[in-house]
Amino acid sequence: MKILIIDDDAFMRSVITKALRSANHETEESPDGTDAINKLANNVYDVVITDIVMPGISGISVGEYIKENNIPLGILAISAHGG
């Protein structure tokens, strides 16, 4: 399974990547929504794991991009935002 991990927190991206790779999944990382949308436009993924609260383009906006462009993949939205 090919998974795109989107999170502005480098530590969280690395933790998620390490766990998924140990389960034999192929992963790519994006530090923000803009980079993620560029990757989604040019690559095929099975699943996206995205932080919801990010500066610039949020995880919600990435999900809207996926829906508007009929990209067939699963989305897991996460957040540790303490507000």
C-alpha positions as CSV (number, residue, x, y, z in Angstrom):
1,M,0.0,0.0,0.0
2,K,1.3,3.5,-0.9
3,I,0.6,6.1,1.7
4,L,1.1,9.9,1.7
5,I,1.7,11.4,5.1
6,I,1.0,15.1,5.4
7,D,2.0,16.9,8.6
8,D,3.8,20.2,9.3
9,D,5.4,18.5,12.3
10,A,8.6,16.7,11.1
11,F,8.6,14.5,14.2
12,M,5.1,13.3,13.7
13,R,5.8,12.6,10.0
14,S,8.8,10.5,11.0
15,V,6.9,8.5,13.7
16,I,4.1,7.7,11.3
17,T,6.5,6.8,8.5
18,K,8.5,4.5,10.7
19,A,5.4,2.7,11.9
20,L,4.0,2.2,8.4
21,R,7.3,1.1,6.9
22,S,7.8,-1.4,9.6
23,A,4.4,-2.9,8.5
24,N,5.8,-3.0,4.9
25,H,3.9,0.0,3.5
26,E,5.5,2.3,1.0
27,T,5.3,5.9,2.2
28,E,6.0,9.4,1.1
29,E,5.9,12.6,3.2
30,S,4.7,16.1,2.7
31,P,5.4,19.0,5.1
32,D,2.4,21.0,4.0
33,G,-0.8,21.0,2.0
34,T,0.8,22.7,-1.1
35,D,3.4,20.0,-1.4
36,A,0.8,17.3,-0.8
37,I,-1.5,18.6,-3.6
38,N,1.5,18.7,-6.0
39,K,2.3,15.1,-5.1
40,L,-1.4,14.0,-5.4
41,A,-1.5,15.6,-8.9
42,N,1.5,13.6,-10.0
43,N,1.4,10.3,-8.1
44,V,-1.0,7.5,-7.2
45,Y,-1.6,6.7,-3.5
46,D,-3.9,4.3,-1.8
47,V,-4.3,6.3,1.4
48,V,-3.6,9.8,2.7
49,I,-2.9,10.5,6.4
50,T,-3.2,14.2,6.9
51,D,-2.9,16.6,9.8
52,I,-6.0,18.8,9.9
53,V,-4.5,22.0,11.3
54,M,-1.5,23.2,9.2
55,P,-0.4,26.7,8.1
56,G,-1.4,27.6,4.6
57,I,-3.4,24.8,3.0
58,S,-5.1,22.7,5.8
59,G,-5.8,19.0,5.8
60,I,-9.4,19.9,5.3
61,S,-8.5,21.7,2.0
62,V,-6.4,18.7,0.9
63,G,-9.4,16.5,1.5
64,E,-11.6,18.9,-0.6
65,Y,-9.0,18.8,-3.4
66,I,-9.1,15.0,-3.3
67,K,-12.9,15.0,-3.5
68,E,-13.2,17.7,-6.2
69,N,-10.7,15.8,-8.4
70,N,-12.3,12.4,-7.8
71,I,-9.1,10.8,-6.6
72,P,-9.9,7.3,-5.4
73,L,-8.1,6.9,-2.1
74,G,-8.8,6.6,1.6
75,I,-8.3,9.6,3.9
76,L,-7.3,9.5,7.6
77,A,-7.4,12.9,9.2
78,I,-5.6,13.4,12.5
79,S,-4.9,16.4,14.7
80,A,-3.0,17.0,18.0
81,H,-3.9,20.7,17.9
82,G,-4.4,21.8,21.5
83,G,-5.9,25.2,20.6
